[in-house]
């Protein structure tokens, strides 16, 4: 069984520009995954949330 890099990991052997673009794609996909199914109320920051 060969090990493959998961699709969400940025490539390690491409040019700097390609690595940056892949990292941004990963961030977009992560946000899309986490925000999937939220309505407007769920996407609006609440005043009661404490800063991280």
PDB file of N, CA, C and O in Angstrom:
ATOM      1  N   UNK A   1       0.856  -1.173   0.000  1.00  0.00           N
ATOM      2  CA  UNK A   1       0.000   0.000   0.000  1.00  0.00           C
ATOM      3  C   UNK A   1       0.900   1.234   0.000  1.00  0.00           C
ATOM      4  O   UNK A   1       1.764   1.373   0.866  1.00  0.00           O
ATOM      5  N   UNK A   2       0.702   2.127  -0.964  1.00  0.00           N
ATOM      6  CA  UNK A   2       1.519   3.334  -1.035  1.00  0.00           C
ATOM      7  C   UNK A   2       0.812   4.474  -0.304  1.00  0.00           C
ATOM      8  O   UNK A   2      -0.414   4.583  -0.311  1.00  0.00           O
ATOM      9  N   UNK A   3       1.618   5.304   0.315  1.00  0.00           N
ATOM     10  CA  UNK A   3       1.064   6.453   1.026  1.00  0.00           C
ATOM     11  C   UNK A   3       0.891   7.611   0.066  1.00  0.00           C
ATOM     12  O   UNK A   3       1.800   7.923  -0.703  1.00  0.00           O
ATOM     13  N   UNK A   4      -0.254   8.244   0.100  1.00  0.00           N
ATOM     14  CA  UNK A   4      -0.514   9.397  -0.740  1.00  0.00           C
ATOM     15  C   UNK A   4      -0.775  10.598   0.158  1.00  0.00           C
ATOM     16  O   UNK A   4      -1.323  10.466   1.253  1.00  0.00           O
ATOM     17  N   UNK A   5      -0.375  11.769  -0.322  1.00  0.00           N
ATOM     18  CA  UNK A   5      -0.649  12.990   0.407  1.00  0.00           C
ATOM     19  C   UNK A   5      -2.138  13.296   0.297  1.00  0.00           C
ATOM     20  O   UNK A   5      -2.678  13.302  -0.810  1.00  0.00           O
ATOM     21  N   UNK A   6      -2.820  13.552   1.422  1.00  0.00           N
ATOM     22  CA  UNK A   6      -4.239  13.891   1.346  1.00  0.00           C
ATOM     23  C   UNK A   6      -4.457  15.128   0.474  1.00  0.00           C
ATOM     24  O   UNK A   6      -3.592  15.999   0.381  1.00  0.00           O
ATOM     25  N   UNK A   7      -5.616  15.186  -0.156  1.00  0.00           N
ATOM     26  CA  UNK A   7      -5.911  16.277  -1.095  1.00  0.00           C
ATOM     27  C   UNK A   7      -5.869  17.646  -0.426  1.00  0.00           C
ATOM     28  O   UNK A   7      -5.639  18.649  -1.101  1.00  0.00           O
ATOM     29  N   UNK A   8      -6.086  17.708   0.882  1.00  0.00           N
ATOM     30  CA  UNK A   8      -6.127  19.003   1.545  1.00  0.00           C
ATOM     31  C   UNK A   8      -4.736  19.504   1.949  1.00  0.00           C
ATOM     32  O   UNK A   8      -4.597  20.659   2.351  1.00  0.00           O
ATOM     33  N   UNK A   9      -3.721  18.670   1.853  1.00  0.00           N
ATOM     34  CA  UNK A   9      -2.367  19.115   2.188  1.00  0.00           C
ATOM     35  C   UNK A   9      -1.730  19.839   1.007  1.00  0.00           C
ATOM     36  O   UNK A   9      -1.786  19.339  -0.117  1.00  0.00           O
ATOM     37  N   UNK A  10      -1.128  21.002   1.234  1.00  0.00           N
ATOM     38  CA  UNK A  10      -0.456  21.708   0.142  1.00  0.00           C
ATOM     39  C   UNK A  10       0.713  20.876  -0.390  1.00  0.00           C
ATOM     40  O   UNK A  10       1.341  20.133   0.364  1.00  0.00           O
ATOM     41  N   UNK A  11       1.001  21.000  -1.676  1.00  0.00           N
ATOM     42  CA  UNK A  11       2.122  20.242  -2.238  1.00  0.00           C
ATOM     43  C   UNK A  11       3.445  20.717  -1.652  1.00  0.00           C
ATOM     44  O   UNK A  11       3.604  21.899  -1.347  1.00  0.00           O
ATOM     45  N   UNK A  12       4.387  19.807  -1.495  1.00  0.00           N
ATOM     46  CA  UNK A  12       5.670  20.156  -0.894  1.00  0.00           C
ATOM     47  C   UNK A  12       6.772  20.336  -1.934  1.00  0.00           C
ATOM     48  O   UNK A  12       7.858  20.813  -1.603  1.00  0.00           O
ATOM     49  N   UNK A  13       6.511  19.961  -3.183  1.00  0.00           N
ATOM     50  CA  UNK A  13       7.567  20.004  -4.188  1.00  0.00           C
ATOM     51  C   UNK A  13       7.316  21.018  -5.294  1.00  0.00           C
ATOM     52  O   UNK A  13       8.151  21.154  -6.189  1.00  0.00           O
ATOM     53  N   UNK A  14       6.210  21.725  -5.266  1.00  0.00           N
ATOM     54  CA  UNK A  14       5.911  22.700  -6.310  1.00  0.00           C
ATOM     55  C   UNK A  14       6.607  24.026  -6.027  1.00  0.00           C
ATOM     56  O   UNK A  14       7.326  24.168  -5.038  1.00  0.00           O
ATOM     57  N   UNK A  15       6.383  24.985  -6.907  1.00  0.00           N
ATOM     58  CA  UNK A  15       6.981  26.310  -6.718  1.00  0.00           C
ATOM     59  C   UNK A  15       6.317  27.004  -5.531  1.00  0.00           C
ATOM     60  O   UNK A  15       5.269  26.570  -5.053  1.00  0.00           O
ATOM     61  N   UNK A  16       6.929  28.071  -5.068  1.00  0.00           N
ATOM     62  CA  UNK A  16       6.365  28.828  -3.946  1.00  0.00           C
ATOM     63  C   UNK A  16       4.951  29.300  -4.257  1.00  0.00           C
ATOM     64  O   UNK A  16       4.058  29.192  -3.416  1.00  0.00           O
ATOM     65  N   UNK A  17       4.745  29.821  -5.459  1.00  0.00           N
ATOM     66  CA  UNK A  17       3.424  30.331  -5.843  1.00  0.00           C
ATOM     67  C   UNK A  17       2.381  29.217  -5.825  1.00  0.00           C
ATOM     68  O   UNK A  17       1.254  29.432  -5.379  1.00  0.00           O
ATOM     69  N   UNK A  18       2.747  28.035  -6.303  1.00  0.00           N
ATOM     70  CA  UNK A  18       1.808  26.911  -6.310  1.00  0.00           C
ATOM     71  C   UNK A  18       1.519  26.427  -4.896  1.00  0.00           C
ATOM     72  O   UNK A  18       0.395  26.019  -4.604  1.00  0.00           O
ATOM     73  N   UNK A  19       2.504  26.465  -4.023  1.00  0.00           N
ATOM     74  CA  UNK A  19       2.280  26.073  -2.626  1.00  0.00           C
ATOM     75  C   UNK A  19       1.349  27.061  -1.930  1.00  0.00           C
ATOM     76  O   UNK A  19       0.472  26.661  -1.164  1.00  0.00           O
ATOM     77  N   UNK A  20       1.542  28.344  -2.197  1.00  0.00           N
ATOM     78  CA  UNK A  20       0.678  29.366  -1.586  1.00  0.00           C
ATOM     79  C   UNK A  20      -0.752  29.215  -2.086  1.00  0.00           C
ATOM     80  O   UNK A  20      -1.695  29.262  -1.296  1.00  0.00           O
ATOM     81  N   UNK A  21      -0.915  29.034  -3.392  1.00  0.00           N
ATOM     82  CA  UNK A  21      -2.256  28.866  -3.959  1.00  0.00           C
ATOM     83  C   UNK A  21      -2.932  27.632  -3.368  1.00  0.00           C
ATOM     84  O   UNK A  21      -4.122  27.674  -3.054  1.00  0.00           O
ATOM     85  N   UNK A  22      -2.195  26.540  -3.213  1.00  0.00           N
ATOM     86  CA  UNK A  22      -2.763  25.318  -2.640  1.00  0.00           C
ATOM     87  C   UNK A  22      -3.136  25.521  -1.176  1.00  0.00           C
ATOM     88  O   UNK A  22      -4.167  25.022  -0.726  1.00  0.00           O
ATOM     89  N   UNK A  23      -2.307  26.250  -0.430  1.00  0.00           N
ATOM     90  CA  UNK A  23      -2.614  26.516   0.978  1.00  0.00           C
ATOM     91  C   UNK A  23      -3.884  27.369   1.093  1.00  0.00           C
ATOM     92  O   UNK A  23      -4.707  27.133   1.978  1.00  0.00           O
ATOM     93  N   UNK A  24      -4.045  28.346   0.215  1.00  0.00           N
ATOM     94  CA  UNK A  24      -5.258  29.169   0.226  1.00  0.00           C
ATOM     95  C   UNK A  24      -6.481  28.331  -0.137  1.00  0.00           C
ATOM     96  O   UNK A  24      -7.546  28.498   0.458  1.00  0.00           O
ATOM     97  N   UNK A  25      -6.336  27.435  -1.105  1.00  0.00           N
ATOM     98  CA  UNK A  25      -7.444  26.545  -1.457  1.00  0.00           C
ATOM     99  C   UNK A  25      -7.839  25.685  -0.256  1.00  0.00           C
ATOM    100  O   UNK A  25      -9.021  25.434  -0.024  1.00  0.00           O
ATOM    101  N   UNK A  26      -6.842  25.240   0.498  1.00  0.00           N
ATOM    102  CA  UNK A  26      -7.126  24.430   1.684  1.00  0.00           C
ATOM    103  C   UNK A  26      -7.896  25.251   2.718  1.00  0.00           C
ATOM    104  O   UNK A  26      -8.846  24.749   3.319  1.00  0.00           O
ATOM    105  N   UNK A  27      -7.501  26.496   2.931  1.00  0.00           N
ATOM    106  CA  UNK A  27      -8.203  27.352   3.888  1.00  0.00           C
ATOM    107  C   UNK A  27      -9.639  27.598   3.447  1.00  0.00           C
ATOM    108  O   UNK A  27     -10.557  27.577   4.267  1.00  0.00           O
ATOM    109  N   UNK A  28      -9.834  27.831   2.154  1.00  0.00           N
ATOM    110  CA  UNK A  28     -11.191  28.037   1.630  1.00  0.00           C
ATOM    111  C   UNK A  28     -12.045  26.788   1.829  1.00  0.00           C
ATOM    112  O   UNK A  28     -13.198  26.881   2.250  1.00  0.00           O
ATOM    113  N   UNK A  29     -11.482  25.625   1.529  1.00  0.00           N
ATOM    114  CA  UNK A  29     -12.220  24.370   1.683  1.00  0.00           C
ATOM    115  C   UNK A  29     -12.560  24.110   3.148  1.00  0.00           C
ATOM    116  O   UNK A  29     -13.653  23.634   3.458  1.00  0.00           O
ATOM    117  N   UNK A  30     -11.632  24.420   4.047  1.00  0.00           N
ATOM    118  CA  UNK A  30     -11.879  24.237   5.480  1.00  0.00           C
ATOM    119  C   UNK A  30     -13.006  25.140   5.948  1.00  0.00           C
ATOM    120  O   UNK A  30     -13.888  24.695   6.683  1.00  0.00           O
ATOM    121  N   UNK A  31     -12.993  26.400   5.534  1.00  0.00           N
ATOM    122  CA  UNK A  31     -14.056  27.325   5.927  1.00  0.00           C
ATOM    123  C   UNK A  31     -15.393  26.858   5.365  1.00  0.00           C
ATOM    124  O   UNK A  31     -16.407  26.868   6.063  1.00  0.00           O
ATOM    125  N   UNK A  32     -15.387  26.449   4.094  1.00  0.00           N
ATOM    126  CA  UNK A  32     -16.618  25.979   3.460  1.00  0.00           C
ATOM    127  C   UNK A  32     -17.170  24.767   4.213  1.00  0.00           C
ATOM    128  O   UNK A  32     -18.379  24.666   4.421  1.00  0.00           O
ATOM    129  N   UNK A  33     -16.285  23.842   4.625  1.00  0.00           N
ATOM    130  CA  UNK A  33     -16.699  22.653   5.361  1.00  0.00           C
ATOM    131  C   UNK A  33     -17.287  23.033   6.721  1.00  0.00           C
ATOM    132  O   UNK A  33     -18.312  22.489   7.133  1.00  0.00           O
ATOM    133  N   UNK A  34     -16.634  23.970   7.415  1.00  0.00           N
ATOM    134  CA  UNK A  34     -17.106  24.348   8.752  1.00  0.00           C
ATOM    135  C   UNK A  34     -18.380  25.172   8.707  1.00  0.00           C
ATOM    136  O   UNK A  34     -19.202  25.083   9.618  1.00  0.00           O
ATOM    137  N   UNK A  35     -18.561  25.984   7.651  1.00  0.00           N
ATOM    138  CA  UNK A  35     -19.717  26.872   7.573  1.00  0.00           C
ATOM    139  C   UNK A  35     -20.891  26.233   6.834  1.00  0.00           C
ATOM    140  O   UNK A  35     -21.967  26.826   6.765  1.00  0.00           O
ATOM    141  N   UNK A  36     -20.703  25.043   6.285  1.00  0.00           N
ATOM    142  CA  UNK A  36     -21.755  24.384   5.523  1.00  0.00           C
ATOM    143  C   UNK A  36     -22.983  24.176   6.392  1.00  0.00           C
ATOM    144  O   UNK A  36     -22.896  23.621   7.487  1.00  0.00           O
ATOM    145  N   UNK A  37     -24.110  24.620   5.902  1.00  0.00           N
ATOM    146  CA  UNK A  37     -25.361  24.417   6.617  1.00  0.00           C
ATOM    147  C   UNK A  37     -25.730  25.525   7.590  1.00  0.00           C
ATOM    148  O   UNK A  37     -26.823  25.504   8.156  1.00  0.00           O
ATOM    149  N   UNK A  38     -24.843  26.493   7.798  1.00  0.00           N
ATOM    150  CA  UNK A  38     -25.180  27.596   8.704  1.00  0.00           C
ATOM    151  C   UNK A  38     -26.081  28.598   7.993  1.00  0.00           C
ATOM    152  O   UNK A  38     -25.906  28.870   6.805  1.00  0.00           O
ATOM    153  N   UNK A  39     -27.034  29.137   8.722  1.00  0.00           N
ATOM    154  CA  UNK A  39     -27.864  30.197   8.161  1.00  0.00           C
ATOM    155  C   UNK A  39     -27.250  31.553   8.505  1.00  0.00           C
ATOM    156  O   UNK A  39     -26.160  31.614   9.073  1.00  0.00           O
ATOM    157  N   UNK A  40     -27.931  32.620   8.169  1.00  0.00           N
ATOM    158  CA  UNK A  40     -27.412  33.963   8.423  1.00  0.00           C
ATOM    159  C   UNK A  40     -27.118  34.177   9.898  1.00  0.00           C
ATOM    160  O   UNK A  40     -26.103  34.781  10.246  1.00  0.00           O
ATOM    161  N   UNK A  41     -27.987  33.694  10.759  1.00  0.00           N
ATOM    162  CA  UNK A  41     -27.771  33.854  12.200  1.00  0.00           C
ATOM    163  C   UNK A  41     -26.515  33.091  12.639  1.00  0.00           C
ATOM    164  O   UNK A  41     -25.774  33.561  13.503  1.00  0.00           O
ATOM    165  N   UNK A  42     -26.280  31.937  12.055  1.00  0.00           N
ATOM    166  CA  UNK A  42     -25.112  31.160  12.415  1.00  0.00           C
ATOM    167  C   UNK A  42     -23.810  31.765  11.916  1.00  0.00           C
ATOM    168  O   UNK A  42     -22.752  31.540  12.504  1.00  0.00           O
ATOM    169  N   UNK A  43     -23.885  32.534  10.830  1.00  0.00           N
ATOM    170  CA  UNK A  43     -22.695  33.165  10.271  1.00  0.00           C
ATOM    171  C   UNK A  43     -22.424  34.546  10.870  1.00  0.00           C
ATOM    172  O   UNK A  43     -21.351  35.112  10.660  1.00  0.00           O
ATOM    173  N   UNK A  44     -23.383  35.087  11.607  1.00  0.00           N
ATOM    174  CA  UNK A  44     -23.224  36.409  12.212  1.00  0.00           C
ATOM    175  C   UNK A  44     -22.536  36.261  13.573  1.00  0.00           C
ATOM    176  O   UNK A  44     -22.977  35.478  14.415  1.00  0.00           O
ATOM    177  N   UNK A  45     -21.449  37.020  13.783  1.00  0.00           N
ATOM    178  CA  UNK A  45     -20.784  36.926  15.090  1.00  0.00           C
ATOM    179  C   UNK A  45     -21.725  37.374  16.206  1.00  0.00           C
ATOM    180  O   UNK A  45     -22.446  38.361  16.061  1.00  0.00           O
ATOM    181  N   UNK A  46     -21.713  36.653  17.300  1.00  0.00           N
ATOM    182  CA  UNK A  46     -22.578  37.038  18.409  1.00  0.00           C
ATOM    183  C   UNK A  46     -21.790  37.958  19.349  1.00  0.00           C
ATOM    184  O   UNK A  46     -20.574  37.832  19.489  1.00  0.00           O
ATOM    185  N   UNK A  47     -22.491  38.857  19.969  1.00  0.00           N
ATOM    186  CA  UNK A  47     -21.869  39.813  20.886  1.00  0.00           C
ATOM    187  C   UNK A  47     -21.411  39.115  22.168  1.00  0.00           C
ATOM    188  O   UNK A  47     -20.560  39.638  22.888  1.00  0.00           O
ATOM    189  N   UNK A  48     -21.967  37.945  22.454  1.00  0.00           N
ATOM    190  CA  UNK A  48     -21.624  37.268  23.705  1.00  0.00           C
ATOM    191  C   UNK A  48     -20.376  36.393  23.580  1.00  0.00           C
ATOM    192  O   UNK A  48     -19.878  35.876  24.580  1.00  0.00           O
ATOM    193  N   UNK A  49     -19.879  36.229  22.381  1.00  0.00           N
ATOM    194  CA  UNK A  49     -18.685  35.391  22.194  1.00  0.00           C
ATOM    195  C   UNK A  49     -17.468  36.137  22.714  1.00  0.00           C
ATOM    196  O   UNK A  49     -17.281  37.322  22.441  1.00  0.00           O
ATOM    197  N   UNK A  50     -16.646  35.421  23.469  1.00  0.00           N
ATOM    198  CA  UNK A  50     -15.433  36.067  23.987  1.00  0.00           C
ATOM    199  C   UNK A  50     -14.330  35.997  22.939  1.00  0.00           C
ATOM    200  O   UNK A  50     -14.293  35.071  22.128  1.00  0.00           O
ATOM    201  N   UNK A  51     -13.438  36.972  22.958  1.00  0.00           N
ATOM    202  CA  UNK A  51     -12.335  36.946  21.996  1.00  0.00           C
ATOM    203  C   UNK A  51     -11.439  35.749  22.243  1.00  0.00           C
ATOM    204  O   UNK A  51     -11.298  35.286  23.374  1.00  0.00           O
ATOM    205  N   UNK A  52     -10.846  35.261  21.196  1.00  0.00           N
ATOM    206  CA  UNK A  52      -9.967  34.098  21.359  1.00  0.00           C
ATOM    207  C   UNK A  52      -8.536  34.520  21.632  1.00  0.00           C
ATOM    208  O   UNK A  52      -7.662  33.669  21.795  1.00  0.00           O
TER     209      UNK A  52
END
